[in-house]
Amino acid sequence: MSTFVVENRIWDQAETLPRGELAALQGAKLAETVERVQRIPFYQRKFAEAGISPGQIKSVDDLQRLPFTTKADLREEYPLGMLAVDRADVARYHGSSGTTGKPTMVAYTRNDLNTWANLCARFLTGGGLLPEHSVQIAFGYGLFTGGFGLHYGVEHVGASVIPAAAGNTPKQIMLMLDMQVDALVCTPSYALNISEFIIQNDIPRNALNLKYAHFGGEPWTEDMRTRIEDELGILCFNNYGLSEVIGPGVSGECAVRDGMHISEDAFMVECINPETLEPVAPGEEGELVFTSLCKEAMPIIRYRTRDIASLNPEPCACGRTSVRMSRVTGRSDDMLIIKGVNVYPSQIEQALLRVEGTAPHYRIEVDRPDRKDVATVKVEMTEDRFSPSVKEMQELKDKIDRAIQGITGLRMNIELVSPNSLERFVGKAQRVIDHREKG
């Protein structure tokens, strides 16, 4: 566990606005955003279908009168149907990975880029970053927003950037050692790869100068945080964003690490039941919906993220007044329904990390032979538990089975595999193969 202490520092006074002032600011910005999206034919049609005119939207109470926007809408408007400014005013383009088809493109004006850098500076400062620090960014630097968003956020704080980009773990470690890097930015699954390399190559932990890490890009559990912190001796901070809204910078943890503060002066957030589309109560899990309040190039109204989390409106000990969101536990479109039970990959991860002898690398395969769902979890063993003893292996499988059943309520087939045999990921980890989709 890290011995470092994070000073409670606030980057922007907008983070501490009284709730009444914040609501008034949001209402004014919402009205401006609704006017701005009238330049987009998609929203012109949507508003006409809903019988809404821009002048009717005057406060935060009017938000739920507006139509939702979905990923499918963005794909239908590919590439630039959602652009609200002239192309001459666009400073940069980013986009989603496009692994299931064409990417969803997003655009930024110069003001958008400045806003984005400031929002990233907020959570980086909340997570201990100081101007004298150096930060190694092990995210990709392509269309993906993670690398560039964090890069400019770090520079905005005044810290130095080492843009290592994704992959090539031996070189990543070399840079960390030689440059005495203070903070790491990457996905949590790639941090596990880095930790694994350090342990396997007997690199002394005290040879590293790492103090903090800022992880995003994929859901991860509190158990994974504990594991990474124990292995690397650092403090890990969670942040959240998505390219359709702005990229990283939508929310991030403060020194208290009890939920991620949403930058509510820049985004309005809702948490809804994905089936009924009605709001859920504070603390209850639902699908997050965001409306941008500052975006110029591609403002977005009530975007359904498909990310499942909960909201906490209670004041935080750090002094920030914004609503906090929990970890993302999964996605409504990534949720597995097995034998009628809703299961998220993060639940499997949570179970495995609580069983001694298992590595945090796994794959879930689901099939439907004879019209019955069968789920198999392939789990890597740690080096010290890899044994030819059938009895020991069965005992480990039974422990894993009980742990998964205790969290999900389901029995699953457990298949133990040798250390380092499952695929490693430098970007978002792909944990699920659902053969039922092909049948």
N, C-alpha and C positions, 0 to 999 in steps of 0.2 A: 504493500500500500504506500502511496505517496506521502512524503513528509512535507510537501509544499503546501502553503496556505495562500488562498486567493483573497486579495483585498477586495472589498465590496466597492466597486467603482462604477459610475454611471456615465455613459458617453454623451447622451443627448437628453436634455431636460424634457423633451416630449415624452420620454419614458415614465415620467413621474407626474403627468398632468392629473389634476383631480377629475374624477369620473364625469362630473357635470360638464366641465370644460371640454373633455375629450368627446362626449356625446355631441356637443354643439359643433365642434370641429369636424367630426365625422359627418354630421348632417349636411354641413356646407360643402364638404368635399364630395359627398355622394351626389348632391345636386349637380355639381360641376362635372362629375364623371358621367352622369346620365346625359347631360348636354353633349359631352364629348363623343359618346358612343353613337350619337345620332349621325355621325359621319360614316358609320359602318352599315352597309346595306343589310347585313344579317340582323343587327339590332333594330334597324328600322322596321323590318318585317316582324320580328319578335314582339316589339312594343305595339305594333298595329294589331297583331293577333290578340294581344292581351288587353287591348283597349286602353293603353296607357300613353299619356303625353308627358314629356319631360317636366313641364311645369307642375305636375302633380306630385313629384318626388321632392320633398322639402326637408325631411328629417330622417333619423335612423328608424323611426317607427314605420316608414314607408318601404323599407327594404324588401319585406316579404311580398310586396305587390309585384316585384320585378320577376321576370322569367329566369329560369336556370340556364346555364351554359354547360355543355358536356364536352368530353374529349371527341366524341363523334362529330359534334358541331365544328370543332376546330379542324378536324380532318376533312370535312366536307368543304371548308373554306380555304384549304391548302392551295397555294402557299401563303398568300398575303391578303386574303379576303377579310381579315380582321384588323387590317391596318387603319388607324384613325388619323394618320398624318401623311403628307406627301413623302414619297420615297427619298427625296432629296434631304429630308429632315431626319432620316434614320442614320444613326451612328454605328450600329452593330446589329447583327442577326445571330440568334442562337436557335436551338431546337431540341426536341426530345431525341432519344436514341434511334427511334424508328425501327426497332427490332421486329415489329409485327407489321411493317408496311412503311409508308412514307412518314417522315417525322412531322410533328406539329411545329411549325416555325414561329418564333417570337422575335419581335423587333424592339429596339431601344433607341430613344433620342439621347442626346448628350445629357439632358436633365435626368432622364431615366437612369443612365449609368451612374451619375452622381448620387442619386437617391439610393440605388442599389448598393454602392460602396458604403454609404453611410449606415444602411440597415445591417450590413455584414459587420461593420465596425462596432455596432451596438453589442451583438452577442459575443464577438471576440473579446471586447473589453470586459463584458460580464464574466467571461471565462478566463480572466487572468492575463490577457495579452497586454504587454507594455511596449512603448516605442523602442526600447533597447533590445527587445527580443528578436530572434530570427525564427522564421516559420518555414517548414518544408511542406510543400503541397504535392501530395501524391495522388491527385485527381487527374483525370484526362483533361486535355486542353483543346478539345474539338468543339463540336456543337453543344456538348454537355455544358450546362451552366455552372456546375460546381467549381471547376478549376478557376475560371476567370472571376466568378463572383467572390470567392474567398481571396484570390490574389489581390484584387483591388481593395477589398475590405481591409486586408492586412496592411497594405500600403497607406490606406486612409488613416489608420491608427498611428502610422509612423514607423512600424516595425519593418524589418527586411524580409524579403521573400526569396526562397530557394525553389524555383519552379521545376521540381524533379519530374513532374508528370507521373503517369501511372506505370506500374510494372517495374521489372528489373530490380528485384528485391536486394541482391547483393550490392548494387550500386546505391540503392536507397540507404542501406546501412552504412556504407562507406561515407556517404555525405553526412549522415547524422553524426558519425564519429568525428570526421575530419573538421566539419564546420561547427561542431558543438551546438547543434540545433536545440532550441528551447521548446518548440511546439510542433506538433504534427497534424496535418489535415489530410484525411482520407476517409474511405468507408470503414466501418468497424470490422468487416470481414477481412479487409486487407491488413488492418492492424494486427489481426490474429496471425496472418502470414508472416508479418515482420517479427512479431514476438516469437513465433515458432522458429524462424531462421536464427534469431539471436540465441535461443536456448540450444538448438541443435549444434550450433557452432561455438558453444561455450564462450560467448562474448560477455565479459563481466558487465553487469547492469550499471555499475558505477562508472563505467567508461562512457556511458551516454550522459548527455546533459539535458535530456528530455524532461520537461516538467508537466506539460499539458498536451492534450490532444482534443481536437474538435472533429466530431464524426457526424456524417450525414450521408444522404444518398440511398439509404435503405433502413428498414426497421431493425432494431436490435433491442435486446432485453437488458434488464438491470443485472442479471447474472453474468451476461457477457461483459458488461462494464466492470464488474468486480474482478472477473478473470483477467482482463487486459490490464487493469490497474495493478493487480497483484504481480503479474508477470513483468510488467515494464516499470513499475514504481512511479506511475504518473497519475494525474487527475484527468478524467475523460469527461467531456462536455457534449451534450446532444444539441443539434440544431436541425431546423426543418425548413424546407422550401420546395418549390416546384417550378419548372420552367414556365408553365402556362400563366403563373401569377407574377413571378419576377425571377425566380431562382432561389438559392439560399439567401436567408435574411428575413424570411417571413416570421420566424421565431427562433429563440435560442435560450439556453439555460443561463442563469446567473450563478453567483457563488453558492447560493443556497441549494441549488440543484433539486428543486422540488417542482418540476414542470418547466416548460419552455414559454417564456414571455412572448406573446404575439405583439408585433408592432402595430397597434390598433390605430395609430394616426395615419398609417399607410394602407391598412387592410381592415375590412369588416369581416368578422368571422361568425359563422353559424355552425351548429352541430345538429344534424337532422337524422331521423330514422330513414335509412335508405329505401325502405319499402313504402312507408306512408308519406315521406317527405315532410313530416311535421317535426318541429323542434323537440329535442329531448331535454330533460332536466339537467342542470349543472351536475357534473360528476358522473353522468350516465354516458356510456359509449354510444357514438353515432358517427355518421359520415361528416367530415369537415367540408364546409362550403366557404369560399373566399370571394370577396369583391374588392378589387383594387381601387384605391382612392387617389393615387398619385401618378399612375402610369399615363404617359402621353401617347406613345407609339401604338401600344396595343392594350388599352384598358379592357378589363373583363368584369362581367356582372355575374354574381352568384355562381361561381365555377364549382361544380361538383368534383371534388378531388378523388373520391372513392377511398380515401384514407380514413381508417377507423381510429378514433381517439375520443377523449373526453375533455371538457373545459372546466376550469376552476376559476371562478371570479373573485375568490377571497384575496385580501391583501397579502402581499409577500413581505417577508422580513427584510428583504433587500431595499425596500422603499419604492420599487416600481409598482405602478398602479394598474398595469395591463392584465388582461385575462391571461391565464396560463393554460397551455394545452399539455395533455399527457403525452407519453410516448405513443407513436403510431403502432398499434398492435397488429395491424394487417390492412389489407385492402378489401373492400366489398367485392371487387371483381377478382381478387386472388384467393378469396376464402374457399376452402374445400368443404364440400358437403359430403360427408362419409357416413353412410347408413343413417342419413337424416340428421346428423349432428354437424354443426358448424365448427370447423377447425381451421386455425391459422398456423402457418409455419412457425411463427414466433413462439407458439405454445410448445411445439416439439423442441425447439431450441432451449426454452426455459427448463423443460424436463431433463434434457440431456446434460445441461450444465450443472445439474444438481446430483448427477451420478458420478462418483469417483471412478476413474478408469476410462472415461469417454473423452474424446477430443471434440471441440466445437465445430466439427465438420460432418455434415450429414446430407442425405438426399431422401426425399419422400417420393415414393412411386405408388400411384393408385391405379388399380385396374378393376374390371368388372366381369370376371369369368362367371358363367352360370347365372348372370344377372344379379350377382351379389358383390357389393363393394369390398375390395380387399386392399388394405393399405400396408405397405412395407417401408420400414425406415432403415436405411443403410447408415450405419454408425461407425465412424473410425474409433479404434481403440488407441489409447496412449501407449507409448513404447513400454512402459513398466507393467502394463496389464496385458500385453500381447503374449499369449501363452498357448502352447499346444494342448493344454489340459482341457478336455471336453467338459469336465465338471466346472472348472473355473469360468469357462466361456458361457456355460448355461446359467450360472449364477449371475453373471453380469447381464445377460440378456433378460433374466427375470427382473433384475433391479430396474432396468430401463423400461421394461414393459409396465411395471407397477408405477413408475414415475409418470409415464405418458398417460396411463389410465387415470391416475390421480388428478391430472390437470384437464384432460379432454373427456374423460368418461368412456373412452374407447380402448379396446384391445387392438393392437397392431402387431404385424409380423416384424420381428427384429432380426436384422441381418448384420452381424459384426464383420467389419472389413479391416484389413491391416492398416497400420499407420501410413499416412501420406499417399493413400491410394485413391482418394476422391479428388475431383477437380478443385483447384484453387482459383479464386477470382480476384482481379485487381479492381474491378468496378462492382456493380451491383451483383450480389450473389444470386445464382439461380438454383433454388433448393427443391423445386417441385417438378415432377414429370407425371402428368395425368394422362394415362393411356386411354381413359374413357372418352376423351375428346376426339380420339381418332377412330373410335368404334362406331 
